[in-house]
Amino acid sequence: MINANFNYVIGNPPYSTSIVKEDLHPEYFSKLGRGVKHSALAFFMKAIDNLQDGGSMVYIIPSNGMCLYDSSSFRKYVNRYGS
């Protein structure tokens, strides 16, 4: 974990692929791999990194963000760092 500051994180991030620019959070967008990069997934990854161990997170994200072929890097990140 990078910051591990919060017991709880609740979010409803922007769903668009273009609202948040990749250069603002390159460490998360680069981890999303190639192809379509939903900003919601980058927000989700940052939230995981800001949770304390054993913390809880509730996020509303688009369903296609979890199942797109291009989202495999995201799913691996969640599998590795989320619990």
HELIX and SHEET records of a PDB file:
HELIX    1   1 GLU A   22  LEU A   24  5                                   3    
HELIX    2   2 PRO A   26  PHE A   29  1                                   4    
HELIX    3   3 SER A   30  LEU A   32  5                                   3    
HELIX    4   4 SER A   39  ASP A   49  1                                  11    
HELIX    5   5 SER A   63  CYS A   67  1                                   5    
HELIX    6   6 TYR A   69  SER A   71  5                                   3    
HELIX    7   7 SER A   72  TYR A   81  1                                  10    
SHEET    1   A 2 PHE A   6  GLY A  11  0                                        
SHEET    2   A 2 LEU A  51  TYR A  59  1                                        
END                                                                             
